[in-house]
Amino acid sequence: MDPDEPTHRTHHDWSGDVNLGYSVVIALSAVTGREPDRLRPLFETVDPEQLEALLTPWRPGGRRDDARVEVEFEHEGYRVRVDGTGEITLRRLDGGTDGGETDGGDAPSDGEVRGDG
């Protein structure tokens, strides 16, 4: 991932051994250039276990066919969006840095949940 790009996308492998929260941390580590243990803990922003429980696919194969559920939150200067397909999108916040500063906007510090269906 190129840290100079404002938006980054990666994908969580639901069939793998890594949990969703750690996939988010690895993606943030890649864009900030910092080791995962040098980032602010994810649980300070969103509960990783609840994130996984909410987004885990409903059927084998890792895809949700009947609804698109996504969670958005701010962490380490990025707007993080994770959806039920496993897509992780990181969008650098205006004025944000890799040090965890945000743009000071009105976005909540806890996650937002959206769903269609």
N, C-alpha and C positions, 0 to 999 in steps of 0.2 A: 504494500500500500504506500502510495506517495503522500507524505504528510503535508505537502503543499496543495493538494487537491481539497476542496471544501467538503466533498461527499465521498464516502467509502462504503462499499458493500461487500459482504462476505456471507457465508451460509453455514449454519450449524448442522452437523450431521446427527440426526436423531438416532441413527443406528450405531453410532460410535460410543466410546467409553467416556467421553468428556461431557459433563453436564452443561446445560445452556448458559448458566451464569459464568462459567469459566470460559466458554466461547466468547462471550461479550468482553470479558477481561482481556483475553488474548487479542481480540480485535482492537480494543482501546490501546493496548500495549504497542501494537504494530503502528498505529497512527501517531502516537505520542512519542515513540522512540524510547520509552521507559520500560523497565522490567515490570512484570505484573505485580510483584510484591512492593514496588515503589509507587503504585497507584493508590488512590484513596479506596478503601474497601467498598465493594459494590453494595454490600448490605446497608451502608449509610444512606443510600439513595433508594434502593428497591430490595425487597426480600427475594433473594435468588431462588429459594425453594418454591415460593408462591409463583414466581415468574415461570418456572419450569412446569409447575402443576397446571397453570392456566393455559400454557401454549403447547404442551405435549400433544402430539397427534393422537387422534381418536382411533385410528386404525393402523394396522401394520403397513409399512411402506413409507411412513412419514409424511403423509399429505392429509390436509383437511379439505374435503370436497364440499361440505355444506355451509361453511362459514369462514370468513377471513377475520381472524382476531389478531389485534396488534396492541403492543404496549409501547408507550413512549415515555422517556424520562431524560433528564440532563445529568451528565456525569463527566467529570474531567474536561470540561469545556466543549463537550459534544452533546448534541441532541441524539439520543440513541433510540432507534425504533427496531423492535423485534416482532416478528409475526409468526403465526402458526405453521408456516411452511419452513421456518428455520432461517429466513432471511434476516440478516442483521445489517441495518443501515446506520452509519455514523455521519452526522452532519455537523461540521465545525460551527460553533455559535459565533456570531459577529462579535468581535472584540475578545473572543475566548482565546485561551492559550492552552498549551499542553499541561499547564500547572493546575488546572481545575477551575480557573476563573470562568465565569459565565458572562453573558451580556447584560445581566441585571434586569432582564425583562420580567414580565408577569407570569411566566411559565411556572407551574408548581414544581416543588422540589421532589415530590413523590410522583410515581408513575401514573399515566393516564391509560385507561383501557378503552379500546374501541372495538366494535364488532359489527359485522353485517350478517344478516341472515335471518 
